[in-house]
Amino acid sequence: MAPRTASFKLVLLGESAVGKSSLVLRFVRSATEVRDEFSDFRESTIAAFLTQTVPLDDSTNIKFEIWDTVGAGQERYKSLAPIYFRNANAAVIVYDITQPPEASFDKAKSWVRELQRQADPNIVIMLVGNKSDLKASRKVPRELGEQFAKDEELLFTEASAKTGDGVDDLFMSIGEFVVCPK
Ligand code: GDP
């Protein structure tokens, strides 16, 4: 029997330059099915849309529909974000471990609050501390992310879009969680 394909919508959130696009590109790099439907509008649009289909097991494929913000100023992004995460099944909220907490970790926390207020109550949220290859420049202790995620019942990981460390795992564990909730 042909495998079924379970699709879901995933949005990327976080301050600019934390590595959101790099994480997505790292994940879809090997994909045969990459679409960048809005590339003509990169300057003016809020999001780029890509899809990636990955087998979960013999009977199921997971189709990720990934929305990454592009070219939108922070203010515009903030006001449009609720439209962007409406109907999202999952959100990946990224911060940069090499910046002081107030630069992007605190912003990640406020995105969590925003989702708790405005997104689907069943949304699966993964908090990601990116740039784990730069441990020598670490400014956000791993425990800070871990504890916040535990308190708020989020999935959590650190990853590096540069080396690829943790990247496939993070997308696949969200996929599994959305498709086969425990
Ligand atoms: P975005 O604005 O959040 O989408 O961030 P980008 O993906 O554009 O990345 C911002 C900058 O950080 C770029 O110069 C990337 O090359 C760099 N970067 C992204 N991820 C990593 C990482 O894991 N490690 C290192 N060392 N640099 C990274």
Backbone and ligand atoms as CSV (ligand in chain L), in Angstrom:
chain,resi,resn,atom,element,x,y,z
A,1,MET,N,N,0.846,-1.194,0.000
A,1,MET,CA,C,0.000,0.000,0.000
A,1,MET,C,C,0.888,1.254,0.000
A,2,ALA,N,N,0.452,2.261,-0.758
A,2,ALA,CA,C,1.250,3.500,-0.806
A,2,ALA,C,C,1.208,4.176,0.569
A,3,PRO,N,N,2.330,4.753,0.971
A,3,PRO,CA,C,2.309,5.422,2.282
A,3,PRO,C,C,1.398,6.642,2.268
A,4,ARG,N,N,0.789,6.915,3.408
A,4,ARG,CA,C,-0.017,8.140,3.498
A,4,ARG,C,C,0.935,9.308,3.756
A,5,THR,N,N,0.520,10.507,3.368
A,5,THR,CA,C,1.341,11.689,3.625
A,5,THR,C,C,0.592,12.610,4.580
A,6,ALA,N,N,1.194,12.852,5.717
A,6,ALA,CA,C,0.596,13.755,6.704
A,6,ALA,C,C,1.289,15.108,6.576
A,7,SER,N,N,0.525,16.161,6.197
A,7,SER,CA,C,1.146,17.493,6.048
A,7,SER,C,C,0.870,18.340,7.267
A,8,PHE,N,N,1.800,19.221,7.536
A,8,PHE,CA,C,1.508,20.188,8.589
A,8,PHE,C,C,2.273,21.471,8.369
A,9,LYS,N,N,1.744,22.536,8.968
A,9,LYS,CA,C,2.326,23.872,8.794
A,9,LYS,C,C,3.211,24.216,9.983
A,10,LEU,N,N,4.435,24.614,9.673
A,10,LEU,CA,C,5.413,24.960,10.708
A,10,LEU,C,C,5.899,26.390,10.459
A,11,VAL,N,N,5.892,27.217,11.475
A,11,VAL,CA,C,6.402,28.588,11.308
A,11,VAL,C,C,7.686,28.772,12.109
A,12,LEU,N,N,8.563,29.604,11.570
A,12,LEU,CA,C,9.815,29.968,12.244
A,12,LEU,C,C,9.641,31.346,12.865
A,13,LEU,N,N,10.030,31.490,14.114
A,13,LEU,CA,C,9.954,32.785,14.784
A,13,LEU,C,C,11.268,33.055,15.493
A,14,GLY,N,N,11.567,34.325,15.694
A,14,GLY,CA,C,12.791,34.689,16.412
A,14,GLY,C,C,13.368,35.967,15.826
A,15,GLU,N,N,14.274,36.573,16.576
A,15,GLU,CA,C,14.913,37.813,16.128
A,15,GLU,C,C,15.648,37.587,14.819
A,16,SER,N,N,15.923,38.680,14.110
A,16,SER,CA,C,16.660,38.508,12.862
A,16,SER,C,C,18.119,38.158,13.188
A,17,ALA,N,N,18.723,37.386,12.308
A,17,ALA,CA,C,20.127,36.954,12.401
A,17,ALA,C,C,20.409,35.853,13.435
A,18,VAL,N,N,19.365,35.275,14.023
A,18,VAL,CA,C,19.610,34.155,14.951
A,18,VAL,C,C,19.877,32.851,14.201
A,19,GLY,N,N,19.520,32.831,12.885
A,19,GLY,CA,C,19.810,31.633,12.083
A,19,GLY,C,C,18.579,30.863,11.619
A,20,LYS,N,N,17.418,31.510,11.587
A,20,LYS,CA,C,16.185,30.810,11.182
A,20,LYS,C,C,16.306,30.272,9.755
A,21,SER,N,N,16.682,31.155,8.820
A,21,SER,CA,C,16.769,30.713,7.419
A,21,SER,C,C,17.850,29.660,7.248
A,22,SER,N,N,18.950,29.823,7.969
A,22,SER,CA,C,20.040,28.843,7.861
A,22,SER,C,C,19.591,27.464,8.342
A,23,LEU,N,N,18.786,27.418,9.395
A,23,LEU,CA,C,18.296,26.126,9.901
A,23,LEU,C,C,17.390,25.458,8.862
A,24,VAL,N,N,16.506,26.255,8.261
A,24,VAL,CA,C,15.600,25.692,7.255
A,24,VAL,C,C,16.392,25.203,6.051
A,25,LEU,N,N,17.339,26.026,5.601
A,25,LEU,CA,C,18.125,25.628,4.427
A,25,LEU,C,C,18.918,24.367,4.705
A,26,ARG,N,N,19.459,24.259,5.879
A,26,ARG,CA,C,20.213,23.063,6.258
A,26,ARG,C,C,19.301,21.832,6.198
A,27,PHE,N,N,18.059,22.005,6.680
A,27,PHE,CA,C,17.122,20.876,6.695
A,27,PHE,C,C,16.678,20.487,5.284
A,28,VAL,N,N,16.436,21.479,4.420
A,28,VAL,CA,C,15.905,21.151,3.087
A,28,VAL,C,C,16.990,20.953,2.034
A,29,ARG,N,N,18.237,21.159,2.405
A,29,ARG,CA,C,19.326,21.137,1.431
A,29,ARG,C,C,19.303,19.896,0.545
A,30,SER,N,N,19.080,18.742,1.143
A,30,SER,CA,C,19.143,17.498,0.375
A,30,SER,C,C,17.808,17.162,-0.284
A,31,ALA,N,N,16.844,18.050,-0.128
A,31,ALA,CA,C,15.510,17.702,-0.602
A,31,ALA,C,C,15.403,17.785,-2.115
A,32,THR,N,N,14.546,16.947,-2.649
A,32,THR,CA,C,14.256,17.043,-4.073
A,32,THR,C,C,13.087,17.996,-4.284
A,33,GLU,N,N,12.318,18.181,-3.241
A,33,GLU,CA,C,11.094,18.958,-3.403
A,33,GLU,C,C,11.222,20.262,-2.633
A,34,VAL,N,N,11.881,21.213,-3.252
A,34,VAL,CA,C,12.031,22.505,-2.592
A,34,VAL,C,C,11.357,23.551,-3.470
A,35,ARG,N,N,10.429,24.242,-2.899
A,35,ARG,CA,C,9.799,25.323,-3.647
A,35,ARG,C,C,10.016,26.611,-2.879
A,36,ASP,N,N,10.227,27.655,-3.624
A,36,ASP,CA,C,10.415,28.943,-2.983
A,36,ASP,C,C,9.447,29.865,-3.706
A,37,GLU,N,N,8.185,29.617,-3.429
A,37,GLU,CA,C,7.122,30.184,-4.266
A,37,GLU,C,C,7.119,31.698,-4.292
A,38,PHE,N,N,7.585,32.281,-3.225
A,38,PHE,CA,C,7.470,33.724,-3.121
A,38,PHE,C,C,8.788,34.425,-3.409
A,39,SER,N,N,9.721,33.714,-4.035
A,39,SER,CA,C,11.048,34.311,-4.163
A,39,SER,C,C,11.027,35.620,-4.962
A,40,ASP,N,N,10.045,35.759,-5.859
A,40,ASP,CA,C,9.962,37.012,-6.614
A,40,ASP,C,C,9.584,38.193,-5.722
A,41,PHE,N,N,9.044,37.899,-4.582
A,41,PHE,CA,C,8.532,38.960,-3.718
A,41,PHE,C,C,9.374,39.115,-2.462
A,42,ARG,N,N,10.572,38.567,-2.511
A,42,ARG,CA,C,11.378,38.492,-1.297
A,42,ARG,C,C,11.507,39.821,-0.542
A,43,GLU,N,N,11.618,40.899,-1.300
A,43,GLU,CA,C,11.820,42.182,-0.630
A,43,GLU,C,C,10.595,42.642,0.129
A,44,SER,N,N,9.417,42.344,-0.410
A,44,SER,CA,C,8.228,42.962,0.157
A,44,SER,C,C,7.354,42.001,0.948
A,45,THR,N,N,7.521,40.712,0.714
A,45,THR,CA,C,6.592,39.801,1.362
A,45,THR,C,C,7.061,39.457,2.768
A,46,ILE,N,N,6.172,38.848,3.519
A,46,ILE,CA,C,6.540,38.526,4.897
A,46,ILE,C,C,7.173,37.150,5.016
A,47,ALA,N,N,6.829,36.231,4.107
A,47,ALA,CA,C,7.284,34.865,4.341
A,47,ALA,C,C,7.700,34.150,3.073
A,48,ALA,N,N,8.640,33.238,3.210
A,48,ALA,CA,C,8.992,32.310,2.143
A,48,ALA,C,C,8.409,30.966,2.547
A,49,PHE,N,N,7.961,30.234,1.564
A,49,PHE,CA,C,7.273,28.982,1.832
A,49,PHE,C,C,8.049,27.856,1.167
A,50,LEU,N,N,8.415,26.857,1.924
A,50,LEU,CA,C,9.119,25.714,1.369
A,50,LEU,C,C,8.457,24.437,1.859
A,51,THR,N,N,8.559,23.395,1.040
A,51,THR,CA,C,8.045,22.120,1.525
A,51,THR,C,C,9.145,21.070,1.489
A,52,GLN,N,N,9.026,20.138,2.383
A,52,GLN,CA,C,9.997,19.050,2.468
A,52,GLN,C,C,9.238,17.805,2.902
A,53,THR,N,N,9.303,16.745,2.097
A,53,THR,CA,C,8.624,15.505,2.465
A,53,THR,C,C,9.666,14.471,2.873
A,54,VAL,N,N,9.453,13.885,4.042
A,54,VAL,CA,C,10.423,12.957,4.619
A,54,VAL,C,C,9.679,11.706,5.085
A,55,PRO,N,N,10.206,10.513,4.786
A,55,PRO,CA,C,9.528,9.323,5.302
A,55,PRO,C,C,9.692,9.200,6.805
A,56,LEU,N,N,8.602,8.911,7.486
A,56,LEU,CA,C,8.663,8.680,8.933
A,56,LEU,C,C,8.858,7.185,9.176
A,57,ASP,N,N,8.056,6.363,8.471
A,57,ASP,CA,C,8.221,4.911,8.507
A,57,ASP,C,C,7.618,4.361,7.216
A,58,ASP,N,N,7.435,3.032,7.119
A,58,ASP,CA,C,6.973,2.437,5.853
A,58,ASP,C,C,5.589,2.924,5.446
A,59,SER,N,N,4.777,3.323,6.426
A,59,SER,CA,C,3.388,3.656,6.076
A,59,SER,C,C,3.114,5.160,6.065
A,60,THR,N,N,4.064,5.970,6.502
A,60,THR,CA,C,3.778,7.408,6.629
A,60,THR,C,C,4.927,8.286,6.140
A,61,ASN,N,N,4.563,9.278,5.318
A,61,ASN,CA,C,5.491,10.366,4.992
A,61,ASN,C,C,5.042,11.612,5.740
A,62,ILE,N,N,6.003,12.414,6.136
A,62,ILE,CA,C,5.653,13.698,6.739
A,62,ILE,C,C,5.996,14.791,5.747
A,63,LYS,N,N,5.004,15.625,5.444
A,63,LYS,CA,C,5.261,16.766,4.561
A,63,LYS,C,C,5.274,18.040,5.402
A,64,PHE,N,N,6.461,18.626,5.504
A,64,PHE,CA,C,6.622,19.878,6.247
A,64,PHE,C,C,6.286,21.043,5.317
A,65,GLU,N,N,5.402,21.911,5.732
A,65,GLU,CA,C,5.177,23.172,5.021
A,65,GLU,C,C,5.753,24.261,5.911
A,66,ILE,N,N,6.920,24.751,5.505
A,66,ILE,CA,C,7.694,25.613,6.403
A,66,ILE,C,C,7.571,27.074,5.977
A,67,TRP,N,N,7.195,27.911,6.897
A,67,TRP,CA,C,7.058,29.345,6.661
A,67,TRP,C,C,8.158,30.065,7.411
A,68,ASP,N,N,8.997,30.736,6.643
A,68,ASP,CA,C,10.109,31.473,7.243
A,68,ASP,C,C,9.931,32.945,6.893
A,69,THR,N,N,10.170,33.817,7.829
A,69,THR,CA,C,9.981,35.242,7.555
A,69,THR,C,C,11.144,35.769,6.713
A,70,VAL,N,N,10.813,36.624,5.791
A,70,VAL,CA,C,11.835,37.173,4.888
A,70,VAL,C,C,11.594,38.660,4.696
A,71,GLY,N,N,12.626,39.424,4.859
A,71,GLY,CA,C,12.589,40.815,4.413
A,71,GLY,C,C,11.573,41.716,5.082
A,72,ALA,N,N,10.924,41.261,6.128
A,72,ALA,CA,C,9.952,42.124,6.781
A,72,ALA,C,C,10.640,42.834,7.944
A,73,GLY,N,N,10.429,44.126,8.068
A,73,GLY,CA,C,10.995,44.862,9.202
A,73,GLY,C,C,10.373,44.336,10.487
A,74,GLN,N,N,11.068,44.481,11.586
A,74,GLN,CA,C,10.588,43.904,12.849
A,74,GLN,C,C,9.179,44.365,13.214
A,75,GLU,N,N,8.888,45.636,12.967
A,75,GLU,CA,C,7.575,46.155,13.360
A,75,GLU,C,C,6.468,45.525,12.530
A,76,ARG,N,N,6.745,45.475,11.221
A,76,ARG,CA,C,5.761,44.909,10.303
A,76,ARG,C,C,5.570,43.426,10.615
A,77,TYR,N,N,6.678,42.782,10.875
A,77,TYR,CA,C,6.685,41.358,11.195
A,77,TYR,C,C,5.826,41.108,12.440
A,78,LYS,N,N,6.028,41.927,13.448
A,78,LYS,CA,C,5.273,41.771,14.700
A,78,LYS,C,C,3.773,41.902,14.462
A,79,SER,N,N,3.387,42.900,13.636
A,79,SER,CA,C,1.955,43.111,13.454
A,79,SER,C,C,1.329,42.044,12.556
A,80,LEU,N,N,2.122,41.469,11.647
A,80,LEU,CA,C,1.569,40.454,10.746
A,80,LEU,C,C,1.705,39.035,11.292
A,81,ALA,N,N,2.511,38.894,12.321
A,81,ALA,CA,C,2.809,37.547,12.818
A,81,ALA,C,C,1.574,36.719,13.162
A,82,PRO,N,N,0.545,37.322,13.788
A,82,PRO,CA,C,-0.629,36.501,14.105
A,82,PRO,C,C,-1.266,35.864,12.872
A,83,ILE,N,N,-1.223,36.552,11.728
A,83,ILE,CA,C,-1.773,35.976,10.496
A,83,ILE,C,C,-0.887,34.816,10.072
A,84,TYR,N,N,0.384,35.046,10.244
A,84,TYR,CA,C,1.393,34.088,9.820
A,84,TYR,C,C,1.326,32.797,10.654
A,85,PHE,N,N,1.060,32.915,11.952
A,85,PHE,CA,C,1.019,31.652,12.714
A,85,PHE,C,C,-0.376,31.100,12.929
A,86,ARG,N,N,-1.385,31.776,12.331
A,86,ARG,CA,C,-2.737,31.210,12.365
A,86,ARG,C,C,-2.701,29.859,11.640
A,87,ASN,N,N,-3.392,28.870,12.167
A,87,ASN,CA,C,-3.427,27.522,11.570
A,87,ASN,C,C,-2.087,26.792,11.587
A,88,ALA,N,N,-1.087,27.345,12.259
A,88,ALA,CA,C,0.182,26.610,12.339
A,88,ALA,C,C,0.009,25.443,13.305
A,89,ASN,N,N,0.553,24.287,12.913
A,89,ASN,CA,C,0.547,23.123,13.808
A,89,ASN,C,C,1.772,23.108,14.694
A,90,ALA,N,N,2.829,23.796,14.243
A,90,ALA,CA,C,4.077,23.787,15.006
A,90,ALA,C,C,4.811,25.106,14.815
A,91,ALA,N,N,5.562,25.500,15.829
A,91,ALA,CA,C,6.395,26.702,15.735
A,91,ALA,C,C,7.784,26.360,16.241
A,92,VAL,N,N,8.782,26.828,15.496
A,92,VAL,CA,C,10.166,26.705,15.942
A,92,VAL,C,C,10.605,28.120,16.311
A,93,ILE,N,N,10.926,28.319,17.576
A,93,ILE,CA,C,11.328,29.639,18.053
A,93,ILE,C,C,12.823,29.589,18.327
A,94,VAL,N,N,13.557,30.447,17.611
A,94,VAL,CA,C,15.020,30.340,17.614
A,94,VAL,C,C,15.646,31.520,18.358
A,95,TYR,N,N,16.662,31.228,19.174
A,95,TYR,CA,C,17.506,32.288,19.729
A,95,TYR,C,C,18.955,31.917,19.467
A,96,ASP,N,N,19.823,32.914,19.681
A,96,ASP,CA,C,21.253,32.761,19.398
A,96,ASP,C,C,21.974,32.615,20.739
A,97,ILE,N,N,22.637,31.482,20.957
A,97,ILE,CA,C,23.289,31.248,22.259
A,97,ILE,C,C,24.509,32.153,22.476
A,98,THR,N,N,24.984,32.811,21.395
A,98,THR,CA,C,26.188,33.640,21.530
A,98,THR,C,C,25.870,35.105,21.843
A,99,GLN,N,N,24.586,35.441,21.876
A,99,GLN,CA,C,24.182,36.805,22.217
A,99,GLN,C,C,23.698,36.838,23.661
A,100,PRO,N,N,23.873,37.976,24.362
A,100,PRO,CA,C,23.354,38.049,25.722
A,100,PRO,C,C,21.849,37.761,25.729
A,101,PRO,N,N,21.318,37.191,26.819
A,101,PRO,CA,C,19.919,36.757,26.828
A,101,PRO,C,C,18.938,37.823,26.339
A,102,GLU,N,N,19.215,39.105,26.686
A,102,GLU,CA,C,18.234,40.134,26.309
A,102,GLU,C,C,18.176,40.344,24.782
A,103,ALA,N,N,19.210,39.925,24.060
A,103,ALA,CA,C,19.231,40.147,22.614
A,103,ALA,C,C,18.271,39.229,21.861
A,104,SER,N,N,18.254,37.933,22.203
A,104,SER,CA,C,17.317,37.078,21.455
A,104,SER,C,C,16.610,36.031,22.304
A,105,PHE,N,N,17.211,35.614,23.420
A,105,PHE,CA,C,16.538,34.614,24.269
A,105,PHE,C,C,15.267,35.206,24.880
A,106,ASP,N,N,15.349,36.433,25.389
A,106,ASP,CA,C,14.160,37.057,25.986
A,106,ASP,C,C,13.067,37.272,24.945
A,107,LYS,N,N,13.502,37.566,23.701
A,107,LYS,CA,C,12.529,37.755,22.615
A,107,LYS,C,C,11.856,36.419,22.291
A,108,ALA,N,N,12.637,35.359,22.363
A,108,ALA,CA,C,12.062,34.027,22.126
A,108,ALA,C,C,10.986,33.748,23.181
A,109,LYS,N,N,11.279,34.127,24.436
A,109,LYS,CA,C,10.286,33.932,25.489
A,109,LYS,C,C,9.014,34.722,25.178
A,110,SER,N,N,9.171,35.947,24.654
A,110,SER,CA,C,7.945,36.700,24.366
A,110,SER,C,C,7.173,36.125,23.177
A,111,TRP,N,N,7.889,35.473,22.246
A,111,TRP,CA,C,7.155,34.766,21.181
A,111,TRP,C,C,6.343,33.609,21.751
A,112,VAL,N,N,6.898,32.934,22.736
A,112,VAL,CA,C,6.149,31.840,23.369
A,112,VAL,C,C,4.856,32.395,23.966
A,113,ARG,N,N,4.970,33.513,24.691
A,113,ARG,CA,C,3.781,34.140,25.305
A,113,ARG,C,C,2.756,34.509,24.240
A,114,GLU,N,N,3.253,35.081,23.152
A,114,GLU,CA,C,2.372,35.498,22.053
A,114,GLU,C,C,1.613,34.289,21.475
A,115,LEU,N,N,2.334,33.194,21.289
A,115,LEU,CA,C,1.687,31.985,20.754
A,115,LEU,C,C,0.678,31.445,21.754
A,116,GLN,N,N,1.031,31.503,23.041
A,116,GLN,CA,C,0.101,30.996,24.054
A,116,GLN,C,C,-1.191,31.821,24.045
A,117,ARG,N,N,-1.065,33.111,23.724
A,117,ARG,CA,C,-2.253,33.974,23.676
A,117,ARG,C,C,-3.036,33.798,22.386
A,118,GLN,N,N,-2.334,33.649,21.259
A,118,GLN,CA,C,-3.011,33.822,19.969
A,118,GLN,C,C,-3.036,32.617,19.046
A,119,ALA,N,N,-2.178,31.642,19.266
A,119,ALA,CA,C,-2.124,30.527,18.305
A,119,ALA,C,C,-3.094,29.424,18.728
A,120,ASP,N,N,-3.221,28.422,17.880
A,120,ASP,CA,C,-4.010,27.236,18.215
A,120,ASP,C,C,-3.486,26.648,19.529
A,121,PRO,N,N,-4.366,26.364,20.471
A,121,PRO,CA,C,-3.891,25.846,21.767
A,121,PRO,C,C,-3.130,24.519,21.656
A,122,ASN,N,N,-3.330,23.801,20.545
A,122,ASN,CA,C,-2.615,22.522,20.389
A,122,ASN,C,C,-1.289,22.651,19.657
A,123,ILE,N,N,-0.876,23.885,19.355
A,123,ILE,CA,C,0.369,24.073,18.596
A,123,ILE,C,C,1.550,23.436,19.353
A,124,VAL,N,N,2.429,22.787,18.603
A,124,VAL,CA,C,3.633,22.195,19.190
A,124,VAL,C,C,4.760,23.223,19.061
A,125,ILE,N,N,5.369,23.568,20.173
A,125,ILE,CA,C,6.408,24.601,20.150
A,125,ILE,C,C,7.763,23.988,20.494
A,126,MET,N,N,8.751,24.275,19.636
A,126,MET,CA,C,10.131,23.844,19.897
A,126,MET,C,C,10.990,25.092,20.073
A,127,LEU,N,N,11.658,25.188,21.208
A,127,LEU,CA,C,12.594,26.291,21.453
A,127,LEU,C,C,13.987,25.805,21.048
A,128,VAL,N,N,14.681,26.602,20.235
A,128,VAL,CA,C,15.984,26.174,19.718
A,128,VAL,C,C,17.059,27.222,20.009
A,129,GLY,N,N,18.091,26.814,20.730
A,129,GLY,CA,C,19.274,27.649,20.928
A,129,GLY,C,C,20.235,27.347,19.780
A,130,ASN,N,N,20.343,28.276,18.823
A,130,ASN,CA,C,21.170,28.002,17.631
A,130,ASN,C,C,22.598,28.530,17.818
A,131,LYS,N,N,23.489,28.096,16.922
A,131,LYS,CA,C,24.919,28.432,16.885
A,131,LYS,C,C,25.687,27.680,17.968
A,132,SER,N,N,25.294,26.436,18.197
A,132,SER,CA,C,25.942,25.623,19.234
A,132,SER,C,C,27.390,25.292,18.859
A,133,ASP,N,N,27.790,25.538,17.600
A,133,ASP,CA,C,29.209,25.363,17.224
A,133,ASP,C,C,30.089,26.437,17.862
A,134,LEU,N,N,29.476,27.546,18.315
A,134,LEU,CA,C,30.269,28.644,18.885
A,134,LEU,C,C,30.224,28.618,20.411
A,135,LYS,N,N,30.492,27.448,20.971
A,135,LYS,CA,C,30.359,27.293,22.436
A,135,LYS,C,C,31.272,28.241,23.198
A,136,ALA,N,N,32.442,28.543,22.612
A,136,ALA,CA,C,33.386,29.426,23.304
A,136,ALA,C,C,32.802,30.825,23.500
A,137,SER,N,N,31.867,31.214,22.644
A,137,SER,CA,C,31.251,32.547,22.770
A,137,SER,C,C,29.872,32.498,23.419
A,138,ARG,N,N,29.584,31.384,24.055
A,138,ARG,CA,C,28.245,31.204,24.638
A,138,ARG,C,C,27.921,32.292,25.665
A,139,LYS,N,N,26.708,32.876,25.541
A,139,LYS,CA,C,26.232,33.852,26.526
A,139,LYS,C,C,24.921,33.413,27.169
A,140,VAL,N,N,24.286,32.401,26.585
A,140,VAL,CA,C,23.054,31.875,27.201
A,140,VAL,C,C,23.345,30.438,27.642
A,141,PRO,N,N,23.406,30.202,28.982
A,141,PRO,CA,C,23.644,28.833,29.443
A,141,PRO,C,C,22.546,27.889,28.946
A,142,ARG,N,N,22.947,26.683,28.596
A,142,ARG,CA,C,21.966,25.703,28.117
A,142,ARG,C,C,20.814,25.545,29.112
A,143,GLU,N,N,21.157,25.575,30.415
A,143,GLU,CA,C,20.160,25.350,31.462
A,143,GLU,C,C,19.043,26.381,31.439
A,144,LEU,N,N,19.370,27.614,30.986
A,144,LEU,CA,C,18.360,28.668,30.948
A,144,LEU,C,C,17.257,28.290,29.945
A,145,GLY,N,N,17.674,27.824,28.780
A,145,GLY,CA,C,16.712,27.392,27.761
A,145,GLY,C,C,15.952,26.166,28.223
A,146,GLU,N,N,16.705,25.230,28.787
A,146,GLU,CA,C,16.119,23.967,29.224
A,146,GLU,C,C,15.036,24.194,30.278
A,147,GLN,N,N,15.360,25.056,31.247
A,147,GLN,CA,C,14.430,25.297,32.356
A,147,GLN,C,C,13.165,25.998,31.872
A,148,PHE,N,N,13.343,27.006,30.994
A,148,PHE,CA,C,12.173,27.722,30.474
A,148,PHE,C,C,11.271,26.753,29.708
A,149,ALA,N,N,11.905,25.907,28.879
A,149,ALA,CA,C,11.137,24.948,28.086
A,149,ALA,C,C,10.387,23.972,28.998
A,150,LYS,N,N,11.044,23.568,30.072
A,150,LYS,CA,C,10.412,22.630,31.004
A,150,LYS,C,C,9.202,23.292,31.670
A,151,ASP,N,N,9.399,24.527,32.136
A,151,ASP,CA,C,8.308,25.240,32.811
A,151,ASP,C,C,7.105,25.434,31.892
A,152,GLU,N,N,7.390,25.681,30.605
A,152,GLU,CA,C,6.305,26.006,29.665
A,152,GLU,C,C,5.877,24.795,28.830
A,153,GLU,N,N,6.456,23.630,29.130
A,153,GLU,CA,C,6.137,22.393,28.412
A,153,GLU,C,C,6.391,22.514,26.901
A,154,LEU,N,N,7.568,23.017,26.559
A,154,LEU,CA,C,7.980,23.118,25.157
A,154,LEU,C,C,9.008,22.033,24.874
A,155,LEU,N,N,9.149,21.672,23.603
A,155,LEU,CA,C,10.297,20.868,23.209
A,155,LEU,C,C,11.502,21.804,23.195
A,156,PHE,N,N,12.695,21.261,23.443
A,156,PHE,CA,C,13.890,22.110,23.486
A,156,PHE,C,C,15.093,21.384,22.907
A,157,THR,N,N,15.913,22.132,22.179
A,157,THR,CA,C,17.214,21.594,21.794
A,157,THR,C,C,18.171,22.744,21.501
A,158,GLU,N,N,19.451,22.435,21.492
A,158,GLU,CA,C,20.428,23.341,20.899
A,158,GLU,C,C,20.852,22.726,19.572
A,159,ALA,N,N,21.240,23.576,18.622
A,159,ALA,CA,C,21.571,23.085,17.292
A,159,ALA,C,C,22.576,24.024,16.643
A,160,SER,N,N,23.158,23.547,15.540
A,160,SER,CA,C,24.025,24.411,14.736
A,160,SER,C,C,23.649,24.278,13.272
A,161,ALA,N,N,23.150,25.374,12.700
A,161,ALA,CA,C,22.857,25.369,11.259
A,161,ALA,C,C,24.159,25.268,10.481
A,162,LYS,N,N,25.260,25.706,11.095
A,162,LYS,CA,C,26.551,25.686,10.399
A,162,LYS,C,C,27.081,24.264,10.229
A,163,THR,N,N,27.111,23.495,11.321
A,163,THR,CA,C,27.636,22.127,11.212
A,163,THR,C,C,26.530,21.115,10.912
A,164,GLY,N,N,25.285,21.509,11.117
A,164,GLY,CA,C,24.161,20.580,10.918
A,164,GLY,C,C,23.813,19.828,12.193
A,165,ASP,N,N,24.602,20.031,13.229
A,165,ASP,CA,C,24.394,19.304,14.473
A,165,ASP,C,C,22.989,19.573,15.039
A,166,GLY,N,N,22.230,18.513,15.215
A,166,GLY,CA,C,20.904,18.633,15.843
A,166,GLY,C,C,19.785,19.108,14.925
A,167,VAL,N,N,20.101,19.467,13.665
A,167,VAL,CA,C,19.088,20.124,12.828
A,167,VAL,C,C,18.019,19.138,12.328
A,168,ASP,N,N,18.454,18.025,11.701
A,168,ASP,CA,C,17.449,17.053,11.239
A,168,ASP,C,C,16.642,16.529,12.411
A,169,ASP,N,N,17.333,16.267,13.514
A,169,ASP,CA,C,16.647,15.739,14.694
A,169,ASP,C,C,15.553,16.679,15.172
A,170,LEU,N,N,15.840,17.975,15.124
A,170,LEU,CA,C,14.844,18.901,15.662
A,170,LEU,C,C,13.601,18.925,14.781
A,171,PHE,N,N,13.785,18.959,13.449
A,171,PHE,CA,C,12.610,18.964,12.581
A,171,PHE,C,C,11.875,17.627,12.661
A,172,MET,N,N,12.635,16.528,12.697
A,172,MET,CA,C,11.974,15.221,12.729
A,172,MET,C,C,11.248,14.993,14.041
A,173,SER,N,N,11.797,15.491,15.160
A,173,SER,CA,C,11.063,15.236,16.397
A,173,SER,C,C,9.782,16.059,16.449
A,174,ILE,N,N,9.782,17.240,15.836
A,174,ILE,CA,C,8.523,17.991,15.745
A,174,ILE,C,C,7.535,17.229,14.859
A,175,GLY,N,N,8.039,16.752,13.704
A,175,GLY,CA,C,7.178,16.011,12.780
A,175,GLY,C,C,6.526,14.820,13.458
A,176,GLU,N,N,7.331,14.061,14.170
A,176,GLU,CA,C,6.787,12.894,14.869
A,176,GLU,C,C,5.763,13.310,15.906
A,177,PHE,N,N,6.062,14.381,16.597
A,177,PHE,CA,C,5.185,14.850,17.653
A,177,PHE,C,C,3.833,15.307,17.107
A,178,VAL,N,N,3.864,15.966,15.930
A,178,VAL,CA,C,2.625,16.469,15.341
A,178,VAL,C,C,1.826,15.295,14.747
A,179,VAL,N,N,2.528,14.392,14.083
A,179,VAL,CA,C,1.856,13.306,13.381
A,179,VAL,C,C,1.404,12.198,14.333
A,180,CYS,N,N,2.236,11.895,15.327
A,180,CYS,CA,C,1.877,10.840,16.297
A,180,CYS,C,C,2.028,11.405,17.699
A,181,PRO,N,N,1.119,12.274,18.141
A,181,PRO,CA,C,1.286,12.866,19.462
A,181,PRO,C,C,1.309,11.804,20.554
A,182,LYS,N,N,2.228,11.961,21.498
A,182,LYS,CA,C,2.350,10.965,22.572
A,182,LYS,C,C,1.274,11.215,23.625
L,1,GDP,P1,P,17.781,34.772,10.258
L,1,GDP,O1,O,17.718,36.253,10.036
L,1,GDP,O2,O,17.292,34.420,11.637
L,1,GDP,O3,O,17.085,33.965,9.196
L,1,GDP,O4,O,19.323,34.361,10.264
L,1,GDP,P2,P,20.244,33.793,9.076
L,1,GDP,O5,O,19.900,32.377,8.777
L,1,GDP,O6,O,20.200,34.756,7.946
L,1,GDP,O7,O,21.686,33.797,9.784
L,1,GDP,C1,C,22.264,34.983,10.275
L,1,GDP,C2,C,23.783,34.849,10.305
L,1,GDP,O8,O,24.176,33.869,11.266
L,1,GDP,C3,C,24.377,34.405,8.974
L,1,GDP,O9,O,25.605,35.072,8.802
L,1,GDP,C4,C,24.604,32.911,9.173
L,1,GDP,O10,O,25.673,32.421,8.378
L,1,GDP,C5,C,24.960,32.850,10.651
L,1,GDP,N1,N,24.566,31.560,11.255
L,1,GDP,C6,C,23.340,30.986,11.194
L,1,GDP,N2,N,23.330,29.838,11.881
L,1,GDP,C7,C,24.582,29.664,12.379
L,1,GDP,C8,C,25.203,28.642,13.193
L,1,GDP,O11,O,24.606,27.650,13.612
L,1,GDP,N3,N,26.513,28.850,13.532
L,1,GDP,C9,C,27.226,29.934,13.106
L,1,GDP,N4,N,28.505,30.018,13.480
L,1,GDP,N5,N,26.669,30.903,12.346
L,1,GDP,C10,C,25.374,30.769,11.985
